[in-house]
Amino acid sequence: MNIDIITFTNEQYATLNEAQLKEVYEAQEKKNRLSWKRDEEMEKEKYRLVKNGTFVSGIWSAYCAQKQAEYEREVDILREALLFYLRYSVRVDGGDSAPYLVDYALEETERARIVKEYYDTTYTDAKERFTAFKEDLVAVRYLGEMYAPIWDYFYLQTTASA
């Protein structure tokens, strides 16, 4: 199964426990069912419009746009619920020791800003910064979906300086 309801790295999935992985799997299944239902409904409507001779009237595009918007709203609800669950279930009370502020009450964007700022100000060498970030096990759990973009950001700095 391709997991695309959230954007976690393999390292982040590896840190999740069985219950958390089960939640991710179930949310992905729900998303897939929504997608199949949307596609099926759109196919039925297309058949109905073709049969009635009104397929080229613009009704089809409006119907597709409406179905896509409904689908995206439902997926956003699933995604936000999953991220909320992971945000509060992934923390290890007292076990997260890092040289930057670790506060699970902060939004992911604020956490990302703090971690990125720490690495940007602490390490002047891009390769050293990237290596230190990759080895930071707290960041893998703490940053959630923001881990991958920051990983990419630091990685691209190493290629730009090469």
C-alpha positions in Angstrom: 0.0 0.0 0.0 1.3 3.4 -0.9 0.9 5.8 2.0 0.1 9.3 0.8 -2.3 10.6 3.4 0.7 12.1 5.2 4.3 12.8 4.1 6.6 11.0 6.5 10.0 9.7 5.7 10.9 6.0 6.2 12.9 7.0 9.3 9.8 8.6 10.8 7.6 5.5 10.1 10.3 3.4 11.7 9.9 5.4 15.0 6.1 4.8 15.2 4.8 2.1 17.4 2.3 -0.6 16.3 -0.8 1.5 17.4 0.4 4.5 15.5 1.2 2.5 12.4 -2.3 1.0 12.6 -3.8 4.5 12.7 -1.8 5.5 9.6 -2.9 2.4 7.8 -6.6 2.9 8.7 -6.5 6.5 7.6 -4.9 5.6 4.3 -7.6 2.9 3.8 -10.3 5.5 4.4 -8.7 7.9 2.0 -8.5 5.1 -0.7 -12.2 4.2 -0.2 -13.1 7.9 -0.6 -11.1 8.0 -3.8 -12.7 4.9 -5.2 -16.2 6.1 -4.2 -15.5 9.5 -5.9 -14.3 7.8 -9.1 -17.3 5.4 -9.1 -19.8 8.2 -8.7 -18.1 10.2 -11.4 -18.2 7.3 -13.8 -21.9 6.7 -13.1 -22.7 10.4 -13.7 -20.7 10.4 -16.9 -22.7 7.4 -18.1 -25.9 9.1 -17.2 -25.0 12.3 -19.0 -23.9 10.5 -22.1 -27.1 8.5 -22.1 -29.1 11.7 -21.8 -27.1 13.5 -24.5 -26.0 16.2 -22.1 -22.3 15.2 -21.5 -20.8 18.1 -23.5 -23.0 20.7 -21.8 -20.6 21.7 -19.0 -22.5 19.8 -16.4 -19.8 17.1 -16.4 -17.0 19.6 -15.5 -19.1 21.2 -12.8 -20.0 17.8 -11.3 -16.3 16.7 -11.4 -15.2 19.9 -9.7 -17.8 19.4 -7.0 -16.9 15.8 -6.4 -13.2 16.7 -6.2 -13.8 19.5 -3.7 -15.9 17.1 -1.5 -13.1 14.5 -1.7 -10.4 17.0 -0.8 -12.5 18.2 2.2 -12.9 14.7 3.5 -9.3 13.8 3.0 -8.2 17.0 4.8 -10.4 16.0 7.8 -8.8 12.5 7.8 -5.3 13.9 7.5 -5.7 16.5 10.2 -7.2 13.9 12.6 -4.3 11.5 11.9 -1.7 14.3 12.4 -3.4 15.4 15.6 -3.3 11.8 16.9 0.4 11.3 15.9 1.3 14.7 17.3 0.2 13.8 20.8 0.9 10.1 20.8 4.4 10.2 19.5 5.9 12.1 22.3 8.0 10.4 25.0 7.5 12.2 28.3 10.9 13.2 29.7 12.7 11.1 27.1 13.3 13.8 24.5 16.6 15.4 25.1 17.7 17.9 22.4 19.8 21.0 22.3 16.8 23.0 21.2 13.3 23.6 22.7 11.2 20.4 22.6 7.6 21.4 23.3 4.9 19.2 21.8 2.3 21.9 22.5 3.7 24.0 19.6 2.4 23.7 16.1 4.6 21.8 13.7 5.6 24.9 11.8 6.8 26.5 15.0 8.7 23.4 15.9 10.3 23.3 12.5 11.3 26.9 12.7 13.0 26.3 16.1 14.9 23.2 14.9 15.9 24.8 11.6 17.1 27.9 13.3 19.1 25.8 15.8 20.9 23.9 13.0 21.4 27.0 10.8 23.0 29.0 13.7 25.0 26.2 15.3 26.6 24.7 12.2 28.3 26.8 9.6 29.4 23.9 7.3 26.5 22.6 5.3 27.7 19.0 5.3 28.3 19.0 9.0 24.8 20.6 9.5 23.1 17.9 7.4 25.0 15.1 9.1 24.0 16.4 12.6 20.4 16.8 11.5 20.2 13.3 10.1 21.6 11.8 13.3 19.0 13.8 15.4 16.5 11.1 16.5 14.4 13.6 18.4 13.8 15.6 15.3 12.5 12.6 13.4 9.7 12.2 16.0 9.3 15.9 17.0 8.9 17.5 13.5 6.2 15.3 12.1 5.5 16.2 8.5 7.9 19.1 8.6 10.9 16.7 8.9 11.1 15.8 5.2 11.1 19.4 4.0 13.8 20.4 6.5 15.8 17.3 5.5 15.5 18.4 1.9 16.5 21.9 2.8 19.7 20.9 4.5 20.5 18.3 1.9 20.2 20.8 -0.9 22.6 23.1 0.9 25.2 20.3 0.9 24.8 19.9 -2.9 24.9 23.7 -3.5 28.2 24.0 -1.5 29.9 21.1 -3.3 
